Amino acid sequence: MKKDKELSQPDLANLDKHAFTSPTLSELPPPRRATHAPRILLLYGSLRERSYSRLLTQEAARLLNAMGAETKIFDPHQLPLPDGATDEHPKVQELRQCVQWAEGMVWTSPERHGAMSSVLKAQIDWIPLSIGSVRPTQGKTLALMQVSGGSQSFNALNQMRVLGRWMRLITIPNQSSVAKAFLEFDDQGRMKPSPYYDRVVDVMEELIKFTLLTRDCADYLVDRYSERKETAQELSARVQQRSI
């Protein structure tokens, strides 16, 4: 099959040749691989005393620790509503420090009125898109889980997946949806053996694998031509603007 000469030797007059590069395999293996435990931050979306999203998050943290990760679970109690306090609020600062520390995250939400909870959304909204000219979430891994009071659903998962893309997180393909969550935990708050539990193990295992695979080359994976064209000052002004 003959190649179209116009396509094989294209006129790319619109390109900034100083910013344009061809991705290469040689840039992917990092010169040195990190040897510390993968750092995973877990967020959950309910303030109830017996919160099934919190219980599922704690179960996930136990699995991640058994797989060699270092974990932190953020407690959303006392976190103000977005724009209800300044960025200097202690809980906001705690959340942002945890995000900067993490190499991967787990978001777990109950499904309420066919959507993710406002408690989890508020945490995500407090994570800035930019600190200076750097997005603190970009290139980090993300796993998603949800709990439901009724039959199995994926509405919250679908919403969180959109948010993960917006935050430029590497959202893993696998996910967990636990139906009738009130039946899946014992009186001590531990998850009972079930196919739901097995799926949680699958998701955490995949999260660790993706984190180990990408954390050392995350900057290269999310490097963009359009942003290379901008100066750091222009990028910072654009992503922090209050309105379009």
Secondary structure as a PSIPRED ss2 file (coil, helix, strand):
# PSIPRED VFORMAT (PSIPRED V4.0)

   1 M C   1.000  0.000  0.000
   2 K C   1.000  0.000  0.000
   3 K C   1.000  0.000  0.000
   4 D C   1.000  0.000  0.000
   5 K H   0.000  1.000  0.000
   6 E H   0.000  1.000  0.000
   7 L H   0.000  1.000  0.000
   8 S H   0.000  1.000  0.000
   9 Q C   1.000  0.000  0.000
  10 P C   1.000  0.000  0.000
  11 D C   1.000  0.000  0.000
  12 L C   1.000  0.000  0.000
  13 A C   1.000  0.000  0.000
  14 N C   1.000  0.000  0.000
  15 L C   1.000  0.000  0.000
  16 D C   1.000  0.000  0.000
  17 K C   1.000  0.000  0.000
  18 H C   1.000  0.000  0.000
  19 A C   1.000  0.000  0.000
  20 F C   1.000  0.000  0.000
  21 T C   1.000  0.000  0.000
  22 S C   1.000  0.000  0.000
  23 P C   1.000  0.000  0.000
  24 T C   1.000  0.000  0.000
  25 L H   0.000  1.000  0.000
  26 S H   0.000  1.000  0.000
  27 E H   0.000  1.000  0.000
  28 L C   1.000  0.000  0.000
  29 P C   1.000  0.000  0.000
  30 P C   1.000  0.000  0.000
  31 P C   1.000  0.000  0.000
  32 R C   1.000  0.000  0.000
  33 R C   1.000  0.000  0.000
  34 A C   1.000  0.000  0.000
  35 T C   1.000  0.000  0.000
  36 H C   1.000  0.000  0.000
  37 A C   1.000  0.000  0.000
  38 P C   1.000  0.000  0.000
  39 R E   0.000  0.000  1.000
  40 I E   0.000  0.000  1.000
  41 L E   0.000  0.000  1.000
  42 L E   0.000  0.000  1.000
  43 L E   0.000  0.000  1.000
  44 Y E   0.000  0.000  1.000
  45 G C   1.000  0.000  0.000
  46 S C   1.000  0.000  0.000
  47 L C   1.000  0.000  0.000
  48 R C   1.000  0.000  0.000
  49 E C   1.000  0.000  0.000
  50 R C   1.000  0.000  0.000
  51 S C   1.000  0.000  0.000
  52 Y H   0.000  1.000  0.000
  53 S H   0.000  1.000  0.000
  54 R H   0.000  1.000  0.000
  55 L H   0.000  1.000  0.000
  56 L H   0.000  1.000  0.000
  57 T H   0.000  1.000  0.000
  58 Q H   0.000  1.000  0.000
  59 E H   0.000  1.000  0.000
  60 A H   0.000  1.000  0.000
  61 A H   0.000  1.000  0.000
  62 R H   0.000  1.000  0.000
  63 L H   0.000  1.000  0.000
  64 L H   0.000  1.000  0.000
  65 N H   0.000  1.000  0.000
  66 A H   0.000  1.000  0.000
  67 M C   1.000  0.000  0.000
  68 G C   1.000  0.000  0.000
  69 A C   1.000  0.000  0.000
  70 E E   0.000  0.000  1.000
  71 T E   0.000  0.000  1.000
  72 K E   0.000  0.000  1.000
  73 I E   0.000  0.000  1.000
  74 F C   1.000  0.000  0.000
  75 D C   1.000  0.000  0.000
  76 P C   1.000  0.000  0.000
  77 H C   1.000  0.000  0.000
  78 Q C   1.000  0.000  0.000
  79 L C   1.000  0.000  0.000
  80 P C   1.000  0.000  0.000
  81 L C   1.000  0.000  0.000
  82 P C   1.000  0.000  0.000
  83 D C   1.000  0.000  0.000
  84 G C   1.000  0.000  0.000
  85 A C   1.000  0.000  0.000
  86 T C   1.000  0.000  0.000
  87 D C   1.000  0.000  0.000
  88 E C   1.000  0.000  0.000
  89 H C   1.000  0.000  0.000
  90 P H   0.000  1.000  0.000
  91 K H   0.000  1.000  0.000
  92 V H   0.000  1.000  0.000
  93 Q H   0.000  1.000  0.000
  94 E H   0.000  1.000  0.000
  95 L H   0.000  1.000  0.000
  96 R H   0.000  1.000  0.000
  97 Q H   0.000  1.000  0.000
  98 C H   0.000  1.000  0.000
  99 V H   0.000  1.000  0.000
 100 Q H   0.000  1.000  0.000
 101 W H   0.000  1.000  0.000
 102 A C   1.000  0.000  0.000
 103 E C   1.000  0.000  0.000
 104 G E   0.000  0.000  1.000
 105 M E   0.000  0.000  1.000
 106 V E   0.000  0.000  1.000
 107 W E   0.000  0.000  1.000
 108 T E   0.000  0.000  1.000
 109 S E   0.000  0.000  1.000
 110 P E   0.000  0.000  1.000
 111 E C   1.000  0.000  0.000
 112 R E   0.000  0.000  1.000
 113 H C   1.000  0.000  0.000
 114 G C   1.000  0.000  0.000
 115 A E   0.000  0.000  1.000
 116 M C   1.000  0.000  0.000
 117 S C   1.000  0.000  0.000
 118 S H   0.000  1.000  0.000
 119 V H   0.000  1.000  0.000
 120 L H   0.000  1.000  0.000
 121 K H   0.000  1.000  0.000
 122 A H   0.000  1.000  0.000
 123 Q H   0.000  1.000  0.000
 124 I H   0.000  1.000  0.000
 125 D H   0.000  1.000  0.000
 126 W H   0.000  1.000  0.000
 127 I C   1.000  0.000  0.000
 128 P C   1.000  0.000  0.000
 129 L C   1.000  0.000  0.000
 130 S C   1.000  0.000  0.000
 131 I E   0.000  0.000  1.000
 132 G C   1.000  0.000  0.000
 133 S C   1.000  0.000  0.000
 134 V E   0.000  0.000  1.000
 135 R C   1.000  0.000  0.000
 136 P C   1.000  0.000  0.000
 137 T C   1.000  0.000  0.000
 138 Q C   1.000  0.000  0.000
 139 G C   1.000  0.000  0.000
 140 K C   1.000  0.000  0.000
 141 T E   0.000  0.000  1.000
 142 L E   0.000  0.000  1.000
 143 A E   0.000  0.000  1.000
 144 L E   0.000  0.000  1.000
 145 M E   0.000  0.000  1.000
 146 Q E   0.000  0.000  1.000
 147 V E   0.000  0.000  1.000
 148 S C   1.000  0.000  0.000
 149 G C   1.000  0.000  0.000
 150 G C   1.000  0.000  0.000
 151 S C   1.000  0.000  0.000
 152 Q C   1.000  0.000  0.000
 153 S C   1.000  0.000  0.000
 154 F C   1.000  0.000  0.000
 155 N H   0.000  1.000  0.000
 156 A H   0.000  1.000  0.000
 157 L H   0.000  1.000  0.000
 158 N H   0.000  1.000  0.000
 159 Q H   0.000  1.000  0.000
 160 M H   0.000  1.000  0.000
 161 R H   0.000  1.000  0.000
 162 V H   0.000  1.000  0.000
 163 L H   0.000  1.000  0.000
 164 G H   0.000  1.000  0.000
 165 R H   0.000  1.000  0.000
 166 W H   0.000  1.000  0.000
 167 M C   1.000  0.000  0.000
 168 R C   1.000  0.000  0.000
 169 L C   1.000  0.000  0.000
 170 I E   0.000  0.000  1.000
 171 T E   0.000  0.000  1.000
 172 I E   0.000  0.000  1.000
 173 P E   0.000  0.000  1.000
 174 N E   0.000  0.000  1.000
 175 Q E   0.000  0.000  1.000
 176 S E   0.000  0.000  1.000
 177 S E   0.000  0.000  1.000
 178 V E   0.000  0.000  1.000
 179 A C   1.000  0.000  0.000
 180 K C   1.000  0.000  0.000
 181 A H   0.000  1.000  0.000
 182 F H   0.000  1.000  0.000
 183 L H   0.000  1.000  0.000
 184 E C   1.000  0.000  0.000
 185 F E   0.000  0.000  1.000
 186 D C   1.000  0.000  0.000
 187 D C   1.000  0.000  0.000
 188 Q C   1.000  0.000  0.000
 189 G C   1.000  0.000  0.000
 190 R C   1.000  0.000  0.000
 191 M E   0.000  0.000  1.000
 192 K C   1.000  0.000  0.000
 193 P C   1.000  0.000  0.000
 194 S C   1.000  0.000  0.000
 195 P H   0.000  1.000  0.000
 196 Y H   0.000  1.000  0.000
 197 Y H   0.000  1.000  0.000
 198 D H   0.000  1.000  0.000
 199 R H   0.000  1.000  0.000
 200 V H   0.000  1.000  0.000
 201 V H   0.000  1.000  0.000
 202 D H   0.000  1.000  0.000
 203 V H   0.000  1.000  0.000
 204 M H   0.000  1.000  0.000
 205 E H   0.000  1.000  0.000
 206 E H   0.000  1.000  0.000
 207 L H   0.000  1.000  0.000
 208 I H   0.000  1.000  0.000
 209 K H   0.000  1.000  0.000
 210 F H   0.000  1.000  0.000
 211 T H   0.000  1.000  0.000
 212 L H   0.000  1.000  0.000
 213 L H   0.000  1.000  0.000
 214 T H   0.000  1.000  0.000
 215 R H   0.000  1.000  0.000
 216 D H   0.000  1.000  0.000
 217 C H   0.000  1.000  0.000
 218 A H   0.000  1.000  0.000
 219 D H   0.000  1.000  0.000
 220 Y H   0.000  1.000  0.000
 221 L H   0.000  1.000  0.000
 222 V C   1.000  0.000  0.000
 223 D C   1.000  0.000  0.000
 224 R C   1.000  0.000  0.000
 225 Y H   0.000  1.000  0.000
 226 S H   0.000  1.000  0.000
 227 E H   0.000  1.000  0.000
 228 R H   0.000  1.000  0.000
 229 K C   1.000  0.000  0.000
 230 E C   1.000  0.000  0.000
 231 T C   1.000  0.000  0.000
 232 A H   0.000  1.000  0.000
 233 Q H   0.000  1.000  0.000
 234 E H   0.000  1.000  0.000
 235 L H   0.000  1.000  0.000
 236 S H   0.000  1.000  0.000
 237 A H   0.000  1.000  0.000
 238 R H   0.000  1.000  0.000
 239 V H   0.000  1.000  0.000
 240 Q C   1.000  0.000  0.000
 241 Q C   1.000  0.000  0.000
 242 R C   1.000  0.000  0.000
 243 S C   1.000  0.000  0.000
 244 I C   1.000  0.000  0.000
